[in-house]
Amino acid sequence: MPLSWNEIRDRALRFSQEWNGEDSENAEAKSFWDQFFLVFGVTRRRIASFERPVKKSDGKGGFIDLLWKGKLIVEHKSKGKNLDKAFHQALDYFPGLKDRDLPRYVIVSDFANFRLYDLDEEKTHNIPLKDFHKNIHLFGFIAGYETRFFGEENPVNIRAAEQLGKLHDQLLESGYEGHELEVLLVRLLFCVFAEDTSIFEPNQFREYIDQRTSVDGSDLGPKLTKIFQVLNNPKNKRQKKLDEQLAEFPYVNGRLFEEILSIQDFDRSMRETLLDCCALDWSKISPAIFGSLFQSIMDKKARRNLGAHYTTEINILKALRPLFLDSLSEELKGCGNSRKKLLLFQNKLANIRILDPACGCGNFIVIAYRELRLLELEVLKKTEKTGQKVLDLDPLIKVNVDQFYGIEIEEFPAQIAQVALWLIDHQLNMRASEMFGQYFNRLPLKKSATISFGVSALSLSWTELVNPSKLSYIVGNPPFIGAKFLKAEQKTERNTIFDGIKGAGLLDYVTCWHKKASAFMLENPSIHTAFVSTNSITQGEQAGALWNDLLSAGIQINFAHRTFQWSSEARGKAAVHCVIIGFGIEEALKKWIFEYEDVRGEPHRIQVKNISPYLVDAASGALQNRTTPICDVPKIGIGNKPIDDGNYLFTPEEKAVFLANEPQAEPYFRRWFGSREFINGVERWCLWLGDASPSALRKMPLSLERVKAVKSFRLKSTSAPTQKLAHTPTRFHVENMPENNFYRAPDFTGH
């Protein structure tokens, strides 16, 4: 178990006192660094080596004073020597190291001083030996402490996903696939994260793979199986003759390593890929978004645009903050320094229950959990004297991962969501450890989120997952599928959920979650919900079909983000125009609309009296679609519908080329006006051959080719009416050719 910060601080002070006045590099440098690592409870021999031979930048050989692969190089000098020169000497060793062994940190020392270089952050810290105990947090990486949250944009998120993607492909090509491959990858994710964040000892997993498996990878599969068995067994139930290096691994439990997998067959290249994965600094990953990146490695096409398919933290917080985080923050401020109020508030945090009924890899619930824990830490700062020697943090920290529920159709993302919550929990435990000076973890894993998989959220009764009386909030980002693009089973789900509701056939898939959540909230009116959705559900026919039904059931819209662009900042980013709607049975005391002057910018908040389904400050209610005008005006009907696979439609340029080769077709070209052409002034033309005689068509071979192409396209359709249209390929599916006066759009000169 890692040492507490209090113990590390005491050891650092004794270390400084013991080594005060030492000056001989040759005589005592190795003893100095052996004891330096013991300050942090780490045995130097297990993670780092002295006098590592390496080729320098000039091609000559040299020896690194101390190398911790992938983490640290130390260059030691006698007292009074030039430390700048020592630093440049350390950098000279970099070209001789493998990429995965390149360190993030360089320490140079002359006994009396440490100089710590953080190459990633481009920071340098000068620490006199006498002040070592005051600056131990700068060396927290040695003990596995990392309490800073790294942003989603940190490149290590992408590199980590790419490395796991490479390993995934190698295993898949070897024939290891399906459920077992998914479970294996999730386990490996936990292990590489664990050794960089003090769940395991530093480099424990990597060193076992590096030192105890064959270079050709032939025994790596069985060795991994053995590690997983050890992680699944309490120490008092392990065999007494267990290999000493394996025996040092902790008991994890949590069902993560429970299932017995088929043994994998690795080769040299696959072993190298796994070691490359281990070499990354996993303390920097963001569990909130890494899950989505991790899931995308399963799809090579998605992997080419890694980062384009996850939901950013900024956007997730747009839903979480007005739903409950803003009010909780205000409530915390109102507690002041009253211990009684603060403890009541902490109990409230510990009793919040949150469901994401479309949770995917858990982005929403991971960030929600992180924010609740951070609020709890603020409570503990006020109620406990930080810096005091707390013997046990466990009873102080009450918020836990079992307060969260999720529904996900696929098993793999559901497993990722479980693990992501454990990872963010551990990061927060490290922050609490730093705050109180006492190491704290939750091993073995006893609690977990309840994530359902295998059954659609629309088919599952949510009450089977969580009792409505215990739930506080529903939040998430249900799938965006337009009404016209639903598969048969999705249409059935939607029509079942909206049975008997007028206009249900117009509704997008995402509306099913609004309806299910509304019915669930009727069981407990204190539940509040917020969903991200395409903005189409607040426009046109859908608004009336959806919201009049929900409003009639007592639903109130309490906050709304009007249309904005929902996207990541990555290359190839996927952008959709979305809204976020917060709603519930209980009406909020204050209602807010978040307005965007630029859909890609930040919103400004407006307090309003009421929010209509169109997300404006107006009375509730939405217009129903109708087939007749509300006054005495001509009807607007459907126009012409070719079903031609584009064969009869031409841009002006395409028309000119066509007529240059077949001028006799000119009488059959007509101007084409669809909504896009009419609104945006786009010029297009249509080849209308419905009136052409067979003899005329025989004289126009290029036009006849178009007719044949349309016939072939229609015959391939799965729609029987479309197949029937193949018998009359010169005709359109819908024809409304005006015979009398009709409206003519202005030409492109503005007349």
C-alpha positions in Angstrom: 0.0 0.0 0.0 1.4 3.5 -0.9 2.4 5.7 2.0 0.3 8.5 3.2 1.5 12.0 2.5 2.0 12.6 6.2 4.4 9.6 6.3 6.2 10.7 3.2 6.7 14.2 4.6 8.2 12.7 7.8 10.5 10.5 5.9 11.6 13.4 3.6 12.5 15.5 6.7 14.6 12.6 8.1 16.2 12.1 4.7 17.3 15.7 4.5 18.8 15.6 7.9 20.7 12.4 7.3 22.2 13.6 4.0 23.0 17.1 5.0 26.6 17.8 4.2 27.3 14.9 1.9 29.3 15.8 -1.2 31.0 12.8 -2.9 29.2 11.4 -5.9 31.4 8.4 -6.3 31.1 7.2 -2.7 27.5 7.8 -1.9 25.3 8.6 -4.9 23.7 5.1 -5.2 22.9 5.0 -1.5 21.5 8.5 -1.7 19.0 7.5 -4.5 18.1 4.2 -2.9 17.0 6.1 0.2 15.4 8.8 -1.8 12.9 6.3 -3.3 12.3 4.8 0.1 11.0 8.2 1.2 8.0 7.5 -1.1 7.7 3.8 0.0 9.2 2.6 -3.3 12.0 0.2 -3.7 14.4 1.6 -6.2 15.6 -1.8 -7.4 12.1 -2.8 -8.6 11.5 0.3 -10.8 14.8 1.8 -11.8 18.4 0.8 -12.6 21.8 2.4 -12.1 24.4 2.9 -14.8 22.2 2.0 -17.7 24.4 1.8 -20.9 23.2 3.9 -23.8 24.4 5.6 -27.0 24.5 9.3 -26.7 23.5 11.9 -29.3 27.0 12.0 -30.6 27.0 8.2 -31.2 29.4 7.5 -28.4 28.5 5.2 -25.5 27.6 6.5 -22.1 25.9 5.4 -18.8 22.7 6.9 -17.4 23.2 7.4 -13.6 19.6 6.2 -13.0 16.8 5.3 -15.4 13.2 4.6 -14.6 11.9 3.6 -18.0 9.2 5.9 -19.4 9.2 8.1 -16.2 12.6 9.5 -15.0 16.2 10.0 -15.7 18.6 11.1 -12.8 21.9 12.7 -13.4 23.9 13.0 -10.2 27.0 15.3 -9.5 29.2 16.0 -6.6 28.4 19.0 -4.5 28.9 22.4 -6.2 29.0 21.0 -9.8 27.1 22.7 -12.6 23.5 21.4 -12.7 22.8 23.0 -16.0 25.5 20.9 -17.6 24.2 17.9 -15.8 20.7 18.5 -17.3 22.1 18.7 -20.9 24.1 15.6 -20.2 20.9 13.8 -19.3 19.2 15.0 -22.6 22.1 13.6 -24.6 20.9 10.1 -23.6 17.5 10.5 -25.1 18.4 9.4 -28.7 19.6 6.1 -27.4 16.3 5.1 -25.7 13.2 3.5 -27.2 10.3 5.9 -27.6 8.3 4.1 -24.9 11.3 4.4 -22.5 11.7 8.2 -22.9 11.1 9.9 -19.5 8.8 12.7 -18.6 10.9 13.9 -15.7 14.6 14.7 -15.3 16.2 15.2 -11.9 19.7 16.5 -11.4 21.2 16.8 -8.0 24.5 17.6 -6.2 23.3 16.3 -2.8 22.6 19.8 -1.5 20.0 20.6 -4.2 17.4 18.9 -6.5 16.4 20.4 -9.8 13.3 18.7 -11.2 12.4 19.2 -14.9 8.8 18.3 -16.0 9.3 18.0 -19.7 5.6 17.7 -20.5 4.6 20.8 -18.6 7.9 22.6 -19.5 8.4 23.5 -15.8 11.6 23.5 -13.7 11.7 23.4 -9.9 14.7 24.2 -7.8 14.5 22.5 -4.3 17.3 22.8 -1.7 17.7 19.5 0.2 16.6 21.3 3.5 13.3 22.1 1.8 12.7 18.7 0.4 9.9 17.9 2.9 8.1 21.1 2.0 8.0 20.2 -1.7 7.2 16.5 -1.7 4.1 17.0 -3.8 6.3 17.9 -6.8 7.6 14.3 -6.6 4.1 12.7 -6.1 4.5 10.8 -9.4 7.0 8.5 -7.7 4.4 7.2 -5.2 1.7 7.1 -7.9 -0.2 10.2 -6.7 -1.8 12.3 -9.4 -4.5 14.5 -8.1 -4.8 16.9 -11.1 -7.6 16.2 -13.6 -6.3 16.4 -17.2 -8.5 17.8 -19.8 -10.2 15.9 -22.6 -8.0 17.6 -25.2 -4.9 16.0 -23.6 -3.2 14.1 -26.5 -2.6 11.1 -24.3 -6.3 10.2 -24.6 -5.9 9.8 -28.3 -2.5 8.0 -28.1 -3.8 5.6 -25.5 -6.9 4.8 -27.6 -4.7 4.3 -30.7 -2.3 1.9 -28.9 -5.2 -0.2 -27.5 -6.7 -0.1 -31.0 -3.5 -1.5 -32.4 -3.5 -4.3 -29.8 -7.2 -5.0 -30.5 -6.5 -5.4 -34.2 -3.6 -7.8 -33.6 -5.6 -10.0 -31.2 -8.6 -9.9 -33.6 -6.4 -11.0 -36.5 -5.0 -13.8 -34.4 -8.5 -15.2 -34.0 -9.2 -13.9 -30.4 -12.5 -12.0 -30.8 -16.0 -11.1 -29.5 -16.9 -11.0 -25.9 -13.6 -12.3 -24.6 -11.6 -9.8 -26.6 -13.7 -7.0 -25.1 -13.3 -8.2 -21.6 -9.6 -8.6 -22.0 -9.2 -5.0 -23.3 -11.2 -3.6 -20.4 -9.0 -5.6 -17.9 -5.8 -4.3 -19.6 -7.1 -0.8 -19.4 -7.6 -1.2 -15.7 -4.1 -2.6 -15.2 -2.2 0.0 -17.1 -4.2 2.8 -15.3 -3.7 1.1 -12.0 0.1 1.0 -12.1 0.3 4.8 -12.9 -2.2 5.9 -10.2 -1.1 3.9 -7.1 -3.7 1.2 -7.2 -0.8 -1.0 -8.1 2.8 -0.2 -7.2 4.5 2.0 -9.8 5.3 0.1 -13.1 4.2 -3.2 -11.4 2.2 -4.5 -14.3 4.7 -3.3 -16.9 7.7 -4.8 -15.1 6.1 -8.1 -14.7 5.4 -8.3 -18.5 8.9 -7.0 -19.3 10.8 -9.2 -16.9 8.8 -12.4 -16.5 7.5 -13.1 -20.1 9.5 -14.3 -23.1 10.6 -11.7 -25.7 8.8 -13.7 -28.4 5.5 -13.4 -26.5 4.8 -17.1 -26.5 4.0 -17.3 -22.7 2.3 -13.8 -22.4 -1.2 -15.2 -22.6 -0.8 -17.7 -19.7 1.0 -15.1 -17.6 -1.8 -12.6 -18.1 -4.3 -15.3 -17.1 -2.3 -15.8 -13.9 -2.3 -12.1 -13.1 -6.0 -11.9 -13.5 -6.5 -14.9 -11.2 -4.3 -13.2 -8.6 -6.2 -9.9 -8.9 -9.5 -11.9 -8.3 -8.3 -13.6 -5.1 -7.9 -12.1 -1.6 -4.3 -12.4 -0.4 -5.3 -14.8 2.4 -6.7 -17.2 -0.2 -3.7 -17.2 -2.5 -1.3 -20.2 -2.7 1.6 -19.9 -0.3 4.1 -20.8 -3.1 2.8 -18.0 -5.3 5.5 -16.2 -7.2 6.7 -13.3 -5.1 6.3 -10.7 -7.9 2.7 -11.9 -8.4 1.9 -11.9 -4.7 2.6 -8.2 -4.5 -0.5 -7.5 -6.7 -3.5 -6.3 -4.7 -6.9 -7.9 -4.5 -9.3 -6.0 -6.8 -12.5 -8.0 -7.0 -15.5 -6.0 -8.2 -16.2 -8.9 -10.7 -13.7 -7.3 -13.1 -11.4 -10.3 -13.1 -13.9 -12.9 -12.1 -14.7 -14.5 -15.5 -12.3 -17.1 -16.8 -11.2 -16.2 -20.4 -9.6 -18.4 -23.0 -5.9 -18.0 -23.0 -4.6 -15.7 -25.7 -1.8 -16.4 -28.1 0.7 -13.5 -28.4 3.7 -13.0 -30.6 6.7 -10.7 -30.3 4.9 -7.8 -32.0 1.8 -8.1 -29.8 3.9 -8.1 -26.7 5.7 -5.0 -27.9 2.4 -3.3 -28.4 1.2 -4.2 -24.9 4.5 -2.8 -23.5 4.0 0.4 -25.5 0.5 0.7 -23.9 2.1 0.3 -20.5 4.6 3.0 -21.2 2.0 5.8 -21.6 1.3 7.9 -18.6 -2.3 6.7 -17.8 -2.6 9.0 -14.9 -3.3 11.7 -17.5 -6.3 10.1 -19.2 -9.8 11.5 -18.7 -12.1 8.7 -17.7 -15.0 10.9 -18.6 -14.2 10.8 -22.4 -11.7 8.0 -22.7 -14.5 5.4 -22.6 -16.0 6.7 -25.9 -12.5 6.8 -27.5 -11.9 3.3 -26.2 -15.1 2.1 -27.7 -14.3 3.6 -31.1 -11.1 1.5 -31.4 -13.4 -1.4 -32.1 -14.3 0.2 -35.5 -11.3 1.0 -37.8 -13.4 3.6 -39.7 -14.3 5.4 -36.5 -10.7 5.2 -35.3 -9.5 7.3 -38.2 -11.4 10.2 -36.6 -10.7 9.5 -33.0 -12.2 12.3 -31.0 -15.0 13.0 -33.4 -17.4 10.7 -31.7 -17.3 11.6 -28.1 -19.3 14.1 -26.2 -17.2 16.9 -24.7 -17.2 17.7 -21.0 -18.3 21.3 -21.8 -21.4 20.1 -23.5 -22.2 17.5 -20.9 -22.0 20.2 -18.2 -24.5 22.2 -20.2 -27.1 19.6 -19.2 -25.8 18.8 -15.7 -25.3 22.3 -14.3 -28.8 23.7 -14.7 -30.3 20.2 -13.9 -28.8 20.0 -10.5 -25.2 21.2 -10.1 -25.9 24.9 -10.0 -28.6 24.5 -7.3 -26.3 22.3 -5.3 -23.5 24.8 -5.5 -25.8 27.6 -4.3 -27.0 25.3 -1.5 -23.4 24.7 -0.4 -22.7 28.4 -0.3 -25.8 28.8 1.9 -24.4 26.4 4.4 -21.7 28.8 5.3 -19.5 27.3 8.0 -22.3 25.6 9.9 -21.1 22.1 10.6 -24.7 20.8 11.1 -25.8 22.3 7.7 -22.8 21.0 5.9 -23.2 17.5 7.2 -26.9 17.5 6.2 -25.8 18.7 2.8 -23.2 15.9 2.5 -25.9 13.4 3.3 -28.0 14.9 0.6 -25.2 14.4 -1.9 -24.8 10.8 -0.8 -28.5 10.1 -1.4 -28.7 11.5 -4.9 -29.4 8.8 -7.5 -28.9 9.4 -11.2 -30.0 7.4 -14.2 -28.7 7.7 -17.8 -31.0 5.6 -19.9 -28.7 5.8 -23.0 -25.4 5.8 -21.2 -23.0 4.4 -23.8 -19.6 4.4 -22.2 -20.8 6.5 -19.2 -19.7 10.0 -20.1 -22.6 11.7 -18.4 -22.6 9.6 -15.2 -18.8 9.8 -14.9 -18.8 13.6 -15.0 -21.8 13.8 -12.7 -20.1 11.5 -10.2 -16.9 13.6 -10.4 -18.8 16.8 -9.7 -20.7 15.3 -6.7 -17.4 14.1 -5.2 -15.8 17.6 -5.7 -18.8 19.2 -3.9 -18.3 16.7 -1.1 -14.6 17.5 -0.8 -15.6 21.2 -0.4 -17.8 20.1 2.5 -14.9 18.1 4.0 -12.6 21.1 3.7 -15.0 23.1 5.9 -15.9 20.4 8.4 -12.5 18.8 8.8 -9.2 20.4 9.7 -7.0 19.6 6.6 -3.5 18.5 7.4 -4.6 16.6 10.6 -3.7 13.0 10.8 -6.9 11.2 9.8 -6.6 7.5 10.5 -9.4 6.3 8.2 -10.9 8.4 5.4 -13.5 5.7 4.5 -16.2 6.9 7.0 -15.7 10.5 6.0 -16.4 10.0 2.2 -20.0 9.0 1.6 -20.6 9.7 -2.1 -20.0 6.5 -4.1 -20.4 4.9 -7.5 -23.4 2.9 -6.6 -25.5 6.0 -6.8 -25.5 5.7 -10.6 -27.6 3.7 -13.0 -27.3 3.3 -16.7 -28.9 1.5 -19.6 -26.9 0.4 -22.7 -27.8 -2.1 -25.3 -24.3 -3.4 -25.9 -22.1 -5.1 -23.3 -18.8 -3.6 -24.2 -19.6 0.1 -23.6 -21.5 -1.0 -20.5 -18.3 -2.6 -19.1 -16.3 0.5 -20.0 -18.8 2.7 -18.1 -18.4 0.5 -15.0 -14.6 0.7 -15.2 -14.6 4.5 -16.0 -16.5 5.1 -12.8 -13.9 3.1 -10.8 -11.1 5.1 -12.5 -12.6 8.5 -11.8 -13.4 7.3 -8.2 -9.7 6.5 -7.7 -8.6 9.8 -9.0 -10.9 11.5 -6.6 -9.6 9.3 -3.8 -6.1 10.5 -4.6 -7.3 14.0 -4.3 -8.8 13.3 -0.9 -5.5 11.5 0.1 -3.6 14.7 -0.7 -6.1 16.8 1.1 -5.8 14.8 4.4 -2.3 13.4 4.1 -3.6 9.9 4.4 -3.6 7.4 1.5 -7.1 6.2 0.6 -8.4 3.7 -1.9 -11.4 1.5 -2.2 -9.8 -1.9 -2.8 -11.2 -4.4 -3.0 -13.9 -3.0 -5.1 -17.1 -3.5 -3.2 -19.5 -1.1 -4.9 -20.3 -0.5 -8.5 -22.8 1.4 -10.7 -25.8 -0.6 -11.9 -25.5 -0.7 -15.7 -28.1 -2.8 -17.6 -27.1 -4.1 -21.0 -28.5 -6.5 -23.6 -32.1 -5.0 -23.6 -33.1 -1.8 -25.3 -33.9 1.1 -23.0 -37.2 1.4 -24.8 -38.1 -2.2 -24.1 -36.8 -2.4 -20.6 -39.0 -1.3 -17.7 -36.9 1.3 -15.9 -38.5 0.3 -12.6 -36.7 -3.0 -12.9 -33.4 -1.2 -12.7 -34.2 1.5 -10.1 -37.1 2.2 -7.9 -38.6 5.6 -8.9 -38.9 6.6 -5.3 -35.1 6.5 -4.9 -34.2 8.3 -8.1 -33.3 12.0 -8.2 -32.4 12.8 -11.9 -32.5 11.4 -15.4 -30.0 12.7 -17.8 -28.3 11.7 -21.0 -27.8 11.9 -24.8 -30.2 9.5 -26.4 -29.6 8.4 -30.0 -30.3 10.9 -32.8 -32.2 9.1 -35.6 -34.7 11.0 -37.7 -38.2 9.6 -38.3 -37.5 8.9 -41.9 -34.4 6.9 -41.1 -35.8 4.5 -38.5 -35.4 0.8 -39.0 -38.5 -1.4 -38.8 -37.9 -2.4 -35.2 -37.2 1.2 -34.2 -40.5 2.3 -35.7 -42.2 -0.4 -33.8 -40.7 0.8 -30.5 -41.6 4.3 -31.2 -45.2 3.5 -32.3 -45.7 1.3 -29.2 -44.5 4.0 -26.9 -46.6 6.7 -28.6 -49.6 4.4 -29.1 -52.8 6.3 -29.9 -51.0 9.7 -30.1 -51.7 11.8 -33.2 -48.7 12.4 -35.4 -46.5 9.7 -33.7 -45.2 8.7 -37.2 -43.5 12.1 -37.5 -41.4 11.7 -34.4 -37.7 11.2 -34.2 -36.3 8.3 -32.2 -35.0 10.5 -29.4 -38.5 11.5 -28.5 -39.1 7.9 -27.1 -36.8 8.7 -24.2 -38.7 11.9 -23.4 -41.9 9.9 -23.3 -40.5 7.1 -21.2 -38.9 9.6 -18.8 -42.1 11.5 -18.5 -44.0 8.3 -17.6 -41.3 7.4 -15.1 -41.5 10.8 -13.4 -45.2 10.3 -12.9 -44.2 7.6 -10.4 -42.1 10.2 -8.5 -42.8 13.8 -9.4 -39.6 15.0 -7.6 -37.5 13.5 -10.4 -36.1 16.0 -12.9 -34.8 15.2 -16.4 -32.6 16.7 -19.0 -31.9 15.3 -22.5 -29.8 16.4 -25.4 -31.7 16.2 -28.6 -31.7 17.3 -32.2 -33.5 20.6 -32.5 -36.1 19.1 -34.8 -38.3 18.1 -31.8 -38.9 21.8 -31.1 -39.8 22.6 -34.7 -42.6 22.1 -37.1 -44.9 19.1 -36.9 -42.9 17.2 -34.3 -43.3 19.9 -31.7 -47.1 19.5 -31.7 -47.0 15.7 -31.8 -44.6 15.4 -28.9 -45.1 18.3 -26.6 -48.9 18.5 -26.5 -48.9 15.0 -25.3 -46.3 15.6 -22.6 -47.8 18.9 -21.5 -51.2 17.2 -21.1 -49.5 14.8 -18.7 -48.3 17.6 -16.5 -44.7 18.0 -17.8 -43.1 21.5 -17.4 -40.0 22.7 -19.3 -37.7 24.2 -16.7 -34.7 25.1 -18.7 -33.5 24.9 -22.2 -30.4 25.5 -24.3 -31.6 26.7 -27.7 -29.9 25.5 -30.9 -26.2 25.1 -30.7 -23.6 23.0 -32.4 -22.8 19.8 -30.6 -19.4 18.7 -31.5 -15.9 17.8 -30.3 -12.8 19.8 -31.1 -11.1 17.0 -32.9 -10.2 16.6 -36.6 -13.2 15.2 -38.5 -15.5 16.3 -35.8 -19.1 15.3 -36.0 -21.4 18.3 -35.7 -25.1 18.3 -35.1 -27.4 21.1 -34.2 -28.9 20.3 -30.9 -31.0 21.5 -28.0 -31.0 20.5 -24.3 -34.3 20.5 -22.6 -34.7 20.1 -18.8 -38.2 19.1 -17.8 -40.2 17.6 -15.0 -43.5 17.4 -13.2 -42.4 19.9 -10.6 -42.1 23.4 -11.9 -38.8 25.2 -11.2 -38.9 28.4 -9.2 -36.6 30.0 -11.8 -36.7 29.1 -15.4 -33.8 29.7 -17.8 -33.3 29.9 -21.5 -29.7 29.6 -22.8 -29.5 31.7 -26.0 -26.7 31.4 -28.6 -25.8 34.3 -30.8 -23.3 31.9 -32.5 -24.3 28.2 -32.6 -20.6 27.4 -32.1 -20.1 29.9 -29.3 -21.0 30.2 -25.6 -24.6 31.0 -24.5 -25.9 33.8 -22.4 -28.6 32.9 -19.8 -32.0 34.6 -19.7 -34.5 34.2 -16.9 -38.0 33.8 -18.2 -41.6 33.2 -16.9 -42.3 30.2 -19.0 -40.7 28.1 -21.7 -42.8 26.9 -24.6 -42.1 23.8 -26.7 -40.4 26.1 -29.2 -38.0 27.1 -26.5 -39.1 30.7 -26.2 -40.6 32.7 -23.4 -44.3 32.1 -24.2 -47.3 30.1 -23.1 -47.1 26.3 -23.2 -48.7 24.5 -26.1 -47.7 23.7 -29.6 -49.5 23.8 -33.0 -50.8 20.6 -34.4 -50.2 19.8 -38.1 -53.2 20.1 -40.3 -54.0 19.3 -44.0 -56.2 22.3 -44.7 -55.5 26.0 -44.6 -56.9 28.0 -41.7 -58.3 30.6 -44.2 -59.5 30.8 -47.7 -56.2 30.5 -49.7 -55.1 28.0 -52.3 -53.8 24.7 -51.0 -50.1 23.8 -51.1 -49.6 20.3 -52.4 -46.8 17.9 -53.2 -44.7 18.7 -56.3 -43.0 16.2 -58.6 -41.1 13.2 -57.3 -38.9 11.4 -59.8 -37.4 8.4 -57.9 -34.6 8.5 -60.5 -31.4 8.1 -58.5 -30.5 11.6 -59.8 -30.4 10.5 -63.5 -32.9 13.2 -64.6 -31.5 16.1 -62.6 -28.8 18.4 -63.9 -26.8 21.4 -62.8 -26.4 24.1 -65.5 -22.9 22.8 -66.2 -24.0 19.2 -66.5 -26.9 20.3 -68.8 -24.5 22.1 -71.1 -22.2 19.1 -71.4 -25.2 16.8 -72.0 -26.7 19.0 -74.8 -23.3 19.5 -76.4 -23.3 15.7 -77.0 -27.1 15.4 -77.6 -28.6 18.7 -78.8 -31.9 17.1 -79.8 -32.7 16.6 -76.1 -33.0 20.4 -75.5 -36.9 20.5 -75.8 -37.2 18.0 -73.0 -35.3 20.1 -70.4 -37.4 22.0 -67.8 -36.4 24.2 -64.9 -36.5 22.3 -61.6 -37.7 24.0 -58.4 -37.5 22.2 -55.1 -37.5 24.0 -51.8 -33.7 24.3 -51.7 -33.7 25.7 -55.3 -36.5 28.1 -54.5 -35.2 29.4 -51.1 -31.6 29.6 -52.0 -31.8 30.6 -55.7 -30.1 27.5 -56.9 -30.4 26.8 -60.7 -31.2 23.1 -61.6 -32.7 21.4 -64.6 -34.8 18.3 -65.1 -34.8 16.0 -68.2 -38.5 15.4 -68.5 -39.0 12.5 -70.9 -42.6 11.5 -69.9 -44.0 13.0 -73.1 -41.2 11.7 -75.4 -42.4 9.2 -78.0 -40.5 5.9 -78.5 -39.3 7.0 -81.9 -37.9 10.3 -80.4 -36.1 8.4 -77.6 -34.5 6.0 -80.2 -32.8 9.1 -81.7 -31.4 10.2 -78.3 -29.0 7.4 -77.1 -27.7 9.4 -74.1 -31.2 10.1 -72.9 -32.1 6.4 -73.4 -29.1 5.5 -71.2 -30.6 7.6 -68.4 -34.0 5.8 -68.9 -32.3 2.4 -68.6 -30.4 3.5 -65.5 -33.7 4.7 -63.8 -35.4 1.4 -64.7 -32.5 -0.6 -63.1 -32.5 1.6 -60.0 -36.2 1.1 -59.4 -36.0 -2.7 -60.0 -33.4 -3.0 -57.2 -35.7 -1.2 -54.7 -37.2 -3.2 -51.8 -40.4 -1.3 -52.2 -43.0 -3.1 -54.4 -44.6 0.2 -55.6 -41.2 1.4 -56.7 -40.5 -1.8 -58.5 -43.8 -1.4 -60.4 -42.6 2.1 -61.5 -39.7 0.4 -63.3 -42.2 -0.5 -66.1 -42.7 3.2 -66.9 -39.1 4.6 -66.4 -39.7 7.8 -68.3 -42.5 8.8 -65.9 -42.1 10.2 -62.3 -43.5 8.6 -59.2 -45.5 11.8 -58.6 -46.3 14.2 -61.4 -47.9 17.6 -61.0 -47.3 19.3 -64.3 -49.1 22.7 -64.5 -51.3 23.3 -67.5 -52.5 26.8 -66.6 -50.8 29.8 -65.1 -48.4 29.0 -62.3 -45.9 30.9 -60.1 -42.5 31.4 -61.7 -39.5 32.1 -59.5 -37.4 35.1 -60.4 -34.4 34.4 -62.6 -30.8 34.8 -61.3 -30.5 38.4 -62.4 -33.1 39.3 -59.8 -36.0 39.9 -62.2 
